[in-house]
Amino acid sequence: MKQKNNVTILHSCKNRVRLRVNELKETSDISYIEASIAELSNVNNVRVNKYTKSIVIEYLSQLEKIIEFVCNLDLKTKPKVHGISKADIYKAGASLVIEPLLASPKLKAAISVYSSAPILLDGLKEFKNDGLTSRVLESMAVGVSLARKDYLAANSTNLMLALGEYMEESTVHKSDDLIKELAKPNIEEVWVETNQNGQKTLNKVKTQNLSKGDIVVVGAGENIGIDGYIVGGEASVNQVSMTGEAEPVMKKRGDRVISGTIVEEGKIKIWAENVGSDTATARIKEYIQTSLNEKSSIGLKATKLADSLVPVTLSLAGISYLVNKNTDSVASVLQADYSCALKLATPVSFKSSISKAGRNGILIKGAKAIEALGAADTFVFDKTGTLTKGSLAVVGIYPFKDGMNEDELLNLTASAEEHYFHPVAEAIVDAARKRGFDHIHHDEVEFIVAHGVKTQMNTKEVVIGSRHFLEDDEKIDFSKHEKTIQDALNNGLTLLYIGYDKELAGVIAMKDEMRENTKNMIAKLRKSGVKQIIMLTGDVELKAKEVADELGIDRFYADCLPTDKSRIIEELKSEGANVAFVGDGINDAPSLTKANVGISMHKGADIAKAAADISLLKDDIMSVAIAKEIAVKTMSLIGSNFKLTVGINSAILGAATFGLLNPISTAVLHNGTTIWLLLNSMKGIKFEK
């Protein structure tokens, strides 16, 4: 296949190369080119200089592949905004400087018309296609100044408009780039451990060819390319790209890791759970692409309002002529309109907030989600895994076998369960480690789906799992311990039953604990203007009431079936509530969709994350309140920008109408105000972390 680009190496040193690409043009889309190359898994940094036709790349490895990629990269031309490019700015500036030095009126006119041609032609095209717009008014302003032979005004206005539009374009692109930073590079290959003839070997495998259950080995400095659980080794993992946590986190056997994070120190083996397009990185990338193009209803209203005000500006131009009897004031009025600031400040504010939220572990899937969350006055929480940790903790150990104490029962159970990663096994092993886990040697463990595990210890059979498994399948007698078991169940505890040598050796009681900062999160929500906090749970009435009273929840619904949740949300909406639903399970997906805005927890089911408008990237319930604060402050910023735009531009228009401003002054004030509003929007909001 013929290469698209002629690429040569200008300079190369360790992990850094400077390439010359002859096909780079002044109009090339630098953001697109840099983002495309940066997405390569072995590239750390990219800088493009289109004027010297060079690309500087800092990389980890595989320089040949990088060069091959650049050779075949589509060097897109950056679309012009209203036909304005950097070259047009240079022409307008040169014309402004040269025109006063010329003696011939014809030369003055020729150079002024030449530099103003792009804006004049663009105005004609827009008038033909879209009727009266702000762009048409701007073209008319330059045209009127040229007709009056006021070349200084024409060239000054042309330069200000070109410079203003270029800066507006740059601001919007920068805000897009902030969001794109969240879309981390694709990881193309990983090391996979295989067992061949009893020998363990490492082979590089394309990520698209991975399967669930593969053992992926990741060393220091490497990106983790899959979501899964550590089955060997320890490592310091930098998770800032996915959770916003600045400090690296120590990860060991049994801990979960996610794609897009980096091993800083150590080496780990990971059991692959989600691979390819199912990884967290891949899903985030898809969400971000959607959010870049999505328009909120308030953004659409701003655009519509801006266009509807164009006839007002045109009418004021007519009034100014009647009042002042000159075309100078007409040209001044035509400089100022509401369009630019109204149309651009709103999406920039949204994108800035989406970026800030993402860097703090909150993935907001577009402007509509912020708008809906800002308006939400009722928050509905699923209890388990949302208000509670969703992970079990051992709260009681009951040994029944003579001569066996609590630690021995726990060690026996943990020795068999440490090979698995379901919540019960993790709770048991964690409790054993806290007590000084003393591993007991055992034979191979057999995992029996939906029942439990079976193995041999000290030549005795050990069975661990549900009551049905031990009592019905393994014929172990429970009759002597019914009261202890029933009391624990009545207290809402989850029980794991342990059989040893055909006897009930004991039970281990576990409980899903309340998150430490749930109360603070609810208080913060109320501070953000939330009127009602509601909890949905499958628990019995008494237990649900205890939790509601402890947290200060306004209303709760107990004994909820999965089908009840979405029905309750529909009822709340029919009462006039703007509902935000927070959940994590597969059965929460319908509710996340039914609510005005859905928020999925970090450890939630994949279908819940897909259905939600907002996904938490770290396991912190406080992120719900932070997301609400971000939404409220973003909508407040947009509102204040709107008032400032209308107020300032109305004042400029009024002054121009009555001849108080000349065309140059109007152009400077109008474009300066627009750029200031855009920069204010890009800076965005501040919020408490």
FIDOKOL-746200 format. One record per residue (C-alpha): residue in three letters; x, z, y. Coordinates in steps of 0.02 Angstrom, whole numbers, plus 50000, padded with zeros to 5 digits. Example, Ala and Ser with C-alpha at 12.3 -4.5 7.8 and 13.67 -1.06 7.14 Angstrom:
2
ALA506155039049775
SER506845035749947
This chain:
689
MET500005000050000
LYS500664995350172
GLN501125010150281
LYS500175012250444
ASN501615019650545
ASN503465016150566
VAL504295033250547
THR506145037150565
ILE507085053850560
LEU507925057450728
HIS508625074450682
SER508515086150534
CYS509105103850497
LYS508545117550378
ASN506635117550368
ARG506475107750531
VAL506385089150566
ARG506105078050718
LEU505255061450679
ARG505045046050787
VAL503375037250764
ASN503315020750858
GLU501425019550844
LEU501135035350951
LYS500275030651113
GLU499885039251276
THR498055039151225
SER498365046451051
ASP497335061851006
ILE498715074950998
SER497555089050939
TYR496955078550792
ILE498715073250741
GLU499425090950750
ALA497945098350656
SER498055085050519
ILE499905087950485
ALA499735106950500
GLU498445106750360
LEU499805102150235
SER500165117650131
ASN502055116950158
VAL501995114750348
ASN502185129850464
ASN502145121950636
VAL501925104950720
ARG502255098550897
VAL501885080850954
ASN502615072651109
LYS501735056051135
TYR502845051151281
THR504455051851179
LYS503475046051025
SER504145060950926
ILE503445073950807
VAL504365090350771
ILE503875098450607
GLU504385115550539
TYR504125115650352
LEU504425125450192
SER504805111350069
GLN504405093550011
LEU504995084350167
GLU504765067550079
LYS502915070850053
ILE502715076150234
ILE503525060150297
GLU502455049850178
PHE500905058450248
VAL501425054550428
CYS501775036450380
ASN499965034550324
LEU499125045650454
ASP497795037550563
LEU498485040250739
LYS496785041250821
THR496585036751003
LYS495855051251097
PRO494115046851158
LYS494015045951347
VAL492785056951436
HIS491795045351550
GLY493245033051537
ILE494505044851620
SER496255046051547
LYS497895053651608
ALA498425036451671
ASP496895036151784
ILE497445052651860
TYR499175045551896
LYS498405030051977
ALA497245040652085
GLY498695051852140
ALA499835037152178
SER498465028652279
LEU498175044452382
VAL500035045452425
ILE500375026752455
GLU498795021552551
PRO499195030752715
LEU500925022552717
LEU500215004952713
ALA499924995452876
SER498804981552811
PRO496934986152797
LYS496764973652655
LEU498144982152555
LYS497364999152590
ALA495694992852523
ALA496484984152373
ILE497464999152310
SER495995011052339
VAL494764999652246
TYR496024997152105
SER496275015852076
SER494405019452093
ALA493875005351976
PRO493725016151818
ILE492515028451897
LEU491515014551982
LEU491345004451821
ASP490925019851721
GLY489555024251845
LEU488805006851832
LYS488805007551641
GLU488005024751640
PHE486665019551764
LYS486255004551655
ASN486175014751493
ASP485555031951550
GLY484845029951724
LEU485255042551860
THR486545055251799
SER487875065951880
ARG489165052751838
VAL488175039851935
LEU488135051552086
GLU490025053752079
SER490285034952073
MET489115032952221
ALA490115045952319
VAL491725036052295
GLY490815019552329
VAL490075025852492
SER491795031552553
LEU492545014552508
ALA491125005452599
ARG491445016152753
LYS493305011852740
ASP493685030352728
TYR495055027552601
LEU495745045152616
ALA494055052352563
ALA493835039452425
ASN495565042452350
SER495465061452369
THR493765061852286
ASN494345050152147
LEU495855061252111
MET494835077352112
LEU493525070051995
ALA494825062951875
LEU495825079151875
GLY494255089751854
GLU493615079651707
TYR495305079551622
MET495425098551638
GLU493645100551575
GLU494055089651426
SER495645099651392
THR494695116051403
VAL493395110551277
HIS494735104051158
LYS495705120351170
SER494155130351127
ASP493885118950976
ASP495695121750925
LEU495455140650931
ILE494095139150801
LYS495075126750697
GLU496475139750681
LEU495315148850562
ALA495295133750446
LYS496895137650354
PRO497975124450270
ASN497455117350104
ILE498565123649963
GLU498895108749851
GLU499915116349709
VAL500155133349628
TRP501225140549488
VAL500225143749329
GLU500835154349183
THR500525146849012
ASN500935152748837
GLN501785139348731
ASN502325144048556
GLY502395162348603
GLN503465158848756
LYS502765161348933
THR503195146949049
LEU502795142549230
ASN502105125549277
LYS501565118349443
VAL499735113449440
LYS498665104649570
THR497375116849639
GLN495965104549601
ASN496465105349417
LEU496375124349403
SER495085132949295
LYS494305150149303
GLY495395162249203
ASP497055153649237
ILE498495165449276
VAL499245160449444
VAL500945167349494
VAL501305169649680
GLY502975175449751
ALA503615181249921
GLY503275169050063
GLU501965159249966
ASN500135156550007
ILE498825162549885
GLY497805147249835
ILE496395155349737
ASP495225170249742
GLY495485182349598
TYR496145198849529
ILE497935204649507
VAL498385207049324
GLY500235210149346
GLY501495215149479
GLU501335222249654
ALA501475213949823
SER501285216450009
VAL499945204050062
ASN499655198050240
GLN497765195850257
VAL497645193350446
SER497015175550429
MET495515181150328
THR495125199050377
GLY495905201450549
GLU496975215950482
ALA498675214750566
GLU499605225950444
PRO500065219250271
VAL499135227750128
MET499925233549965
LYS499045225549817
LYS499235230549634
ARG498435227749466
GLY496535227149477
ASP496505223149664
ARG495625207449724
VAL496525194449829
ILE495835179449923
SER496445162049962
GLY497265158850129
THR498225175350126
ILE500125176550107
VAL501245186849994
GLU502565194350109
GLU503525204549980
GLY503435205949791
LYS502725194949655
ILE501005195249575
LYS500035187149434
ILE498225183149479
TRP496765180049362
ALA495865165549446
GLU494045169049485
ASN493625155849618
VAL494625139649626
GLY494585123349725
SER493065121149837
ASP492385138249784
THR493785148149867
ALA493505158050026
THR494645146350124
ALA493695130750071
ARG492015138350116
ILE492625144450285
LYS493295127150324
GLU491605119450289
TYR490715132250398
ILE491925129450542
GLN491695110550542
THR489825113550556
SER489995126150697
LEU491045114350803
ASN489645101550814
GLU488135112850819
LYS487195114550983
SER486175129951027
SER484455128751103
ILE485105136651264
GLY486485123551270
LEU485205109651251
LYS484135117551387
ALA485645118151504
THR486005099651473
LYS484185095151503
LEU484115105451663
ALA485745097651728
ASP485045080151705
SER483375084751785
LEU484275090851943
VAL485105074051976
PRO483595067352076
VAL483665083352180
THR485465079652229
LEU485015061552269
SER483545067252378
LEU484705079052473
ALA485875064552505
GLY484425055352587
ILE483955070552689
SER485765072652746
TYR485755054752813
LEU484155057852910
VAL484835074252981
ASN486615068853020
LYS486405050053045
ASN488035046252955
THR488625041552783
ASP490015054652784
SER488765068452742
VAL487945057252611
ALA489625055352524
SER489865074252533
VAL488175078052451
LEU488505065552312
GLN490095075052266
ALA489155090752211
ASP487965092352066
TYR487535105151933
SER487925094751780
CYS489735098151733
ALA489715117151738
LEU487985118451659
LYS488385106551516
LEU490145112551475
ALA490235131351511
THR488915135651380
PRO489735127551225
VAL491445133851279
SER490765151751288
PHE490025150151113
LYS491615142951039
SER492715156251120
SER491625169951045
ILE491605161650873
SER493505161250878
LYS493675179450932
ALA492445185050800
GLY493385175350665
ARG495015183550713
ASN494165200350689
GLY493495196650516
ILE491765190050564
LEU491345171950523
ILE489935165850636
LYS489275149050579
GLY488875141050747
ALA488085143850916
LYS486315145750848
ALA486875160950747
ILE487555169450904
GLU485965165550999
ALA484855172450860
LEU485935187950836
GLY485935191351023
ALA484025191251022
ALA483845201750862
ASP482965218250897
THR482635223650717
PHE484025225750588
VAL483515226450405
PHE484815232650279
ASP484845231250091
LYS485505248250031
THR486635245349882
GLY488265236849927
THR487785236350110
LEU487445253750177
THR488325260250022
LYS490035254749963
GLY489335244549820
SER490735251249712
LEU490505265949594
ALA491505282049603
VAL491655295049466
VAL490725310949517
GLY490595319949351
ILE491425320649178
TYR490485328749033
PRO491505330548871
PHE490435334748718
LYS491745334048579
ASP492555350348529
GLY494355351548588
MET494195337248714
ASN494305341548899
GLU493845331249053
ASP495575323549079
GLU495715318548895
LEU493995310348898
LEU494415301149059
ASN496135295348996
LEU495375289148833
THR494055279148926
ALA495255272249059
SER496495266548926
ALA495185254848855
GLU494345249849019
GLU495915245649120
HIS495915228049046
TYR494305223349138
PHE493775221449319
HIS491925225449322
PRO491375239649441
VAL491215252849304
ALA492945249349235
GLU493715249749409
ALA492895266449447
ILE493515274149284
VAL495315268149305
ASP495355273349488
ALA494775290949443
ALA496065292149304
ARG497475286949420
LYS496975300349545
ARG497135313349406
GLY498805306749344
PHE498295293449218
ASP499135296049049
HIS498885279848952
ILE498395281748767
HIS499035268348649
HIS497645258348567
ASP497335242548467
GLU496665226548543
VAL495085229348645
GLU493535219448599
PHE492355215948744
ILE490535214648690
VAL489505205948824
ALA488115216648902
HIS488575231348789
GLY490335238048815
VAL492035238548732
LYS492695243548561
THR494465247948504
GLN495485259548391
MET496455274848451
ASN497395286348334
THR496585276648189
LYS494875282148256
GLU493565269948320
VAL493175271048506
VAL491585263248578
ILE491195263748763
GLY489675256848851
SER487785258148867
ARG486675270548775
HIS485865256248683
PHE487565250348621
LEU488095267448556
GLU486415274048494
ASP485585258448423
ASP487035247348374
GLU488365260248328
LYS487115273448263
ILE487855287948363
ASP486755303448380
PHE486245308448558
SER484995322348518
LYS486135337348555
HIS486495331948734
GLU484825325148798
LYS484605338248935
THR486325335249014
ILE486055316649010
GLN484305317449083
ASP484815329249224
ALA486195317149276
LEU484985302349271
ASN483715311949376
ASN485045314349509
GLY485225295449523
LEU486905294449433
THR487525279849331
LEU488155285149158
LEU489475277849045
TYR489385283848864
ILE490945286448756
GLY490935287148567
TYR492425293248465
ASP492485293148276
LYS490585290448265
GLU490215305348380
LEU489625305748562
ALA491245311648640
GLY490505312948814
VAL489795304148965
ILE490565299749134
ALA489395300149285
MET489635288349432
LYS488805285849599
ASP488785272549733
GLU489415281849887
MET488835279750066
ARG490055270550179
GLU490965282750294
ASN490565273650456
THR488755268550421
LYS488065281550542
ASN489245275850680
MET488775257750648
ILE486925261750669
ALA487285271250831
LYS488265256350897
LEU486825244550854
ARG485615255350953
LYS486835255051099
SER486775235951092
GLY484885236251115
VAL484245236450936
LYS482515244650932
GLN482235246750746
ILE483345250150593
ILE482515247250424
MET483145249850246
LEU482565240950087
THR482985248449918
GLY482475248449737
ASP482695267349733
VAL481215279049709
GLU480345285749866
LEU481175302949865
LYS482955296349850
ALA482635282749981
LYS481965295850102
GLU483535306450081
VAL484645291750129
ALA483515286650274
ASP483505304450343
GLU485385306150324
LEU485715289950421
GLY484315291350549
ILE483435275550489
ASP481755271850572
ARG480825264650422
PHE481195261950238
TYR480385252850093
ALA480705260449920
ASP480425253449744
CYS480765235849811
LEU480805221549689
PRO481865206449737
THR480285196849783
ASP479725210749900
LYS481185209150021
SER480795191950092
ARG478935196550102
ILE479345211950207
ILE480425201450324
GLU478985189150347
GLU477835203750390
LEU479075210550518
LYS479235193450599
SER477335191850607
GLU477335208450701
GLY478415200250834
ALA480105206850779
ASN481705196450791
VAL482465200950623
ALA484285201850570
PHE484465204750382
VAL486065211750307
GLY486315210050119
ASP487545205849981
GLY486675201549818
ILE486045185649737
ASN484275192049760
ASP484605194049947
ALA484825175249975
PRO482965171850010
SER482915186250135
LEU484495180150222
THR483645163350244
LYS481945170350298
ALA482675181650434
ASN483005175350610
VAL484835178250571
GLY485635182950404
ILE487255192850383
SER488165193550215
MET489375207250164
HIS491185203650118
LYS490975207849934
GLY489305199149922
ALA488795185749799
ASP489325167949840
ILE487515162249858
ALA487215176249985
LYS488725170650086
ALA488145152650082
ALA486375157250138
ALA486945168750280
ASP487215163350461
ILE488615176150478
SER489845181650343
LEU490955196950353
LEU492745193250300
LYS493215211550278
ASP492315225550189
ASP491835235450344
ILE490005238750389
MET490535241850570
SER490795223050583
VAL488895221150587
ALA488815230950750
ILE490335221950820
ALA489505205150783
LYS487945210950875
GLU488995216551024
ILE489895199751028
ALA488225190551026
VAL487455201151163
LYS488975199551277
THR489125180851244
MET487305177951294
SER487605188851448
LEU489135178451495
ILE488145162351476
GLY486755169551584
SER487945174851722
ASN488835157851715
PHE487145149451734
LYS486695159751888
LEU488415156951966
THR488315138151933
VAL486615136552014
GLY487045148352158
ILE488745141152205
ASN488265122952185
SER486665125752284
ALA487705133152426
ILE488915118352419
LEU487475105952420
GLY486625114952565
ALA488215114952670
ALA488545096552631
THR486745091752672
PHE486905098952847
GLY488595090952878
LEU489625106752863
LEU490765099652727
ASN491695083152721
PRO491845073552555
ILE493585080152517
SER493085098352544
THR491525096152437
ALA492535088252295
VAL493815102452298
LEU492475116152301
HIS491375108252168
ASN492745103852043
GLY493695119952075
THR492135130252040
THR491785120551880
ILE493545123051815
TRP493485141651858
LEU491855143651762
LEU492595134451613
LEU494145145351611
ASN493055160751626
SER492035154651477
MET493585150851376
LYS494295168251411
GLY492645174451340
ILE492025192051314
LYS492875208551277
PHE492205220051143
GLU492645236351059
LYS493495233850890
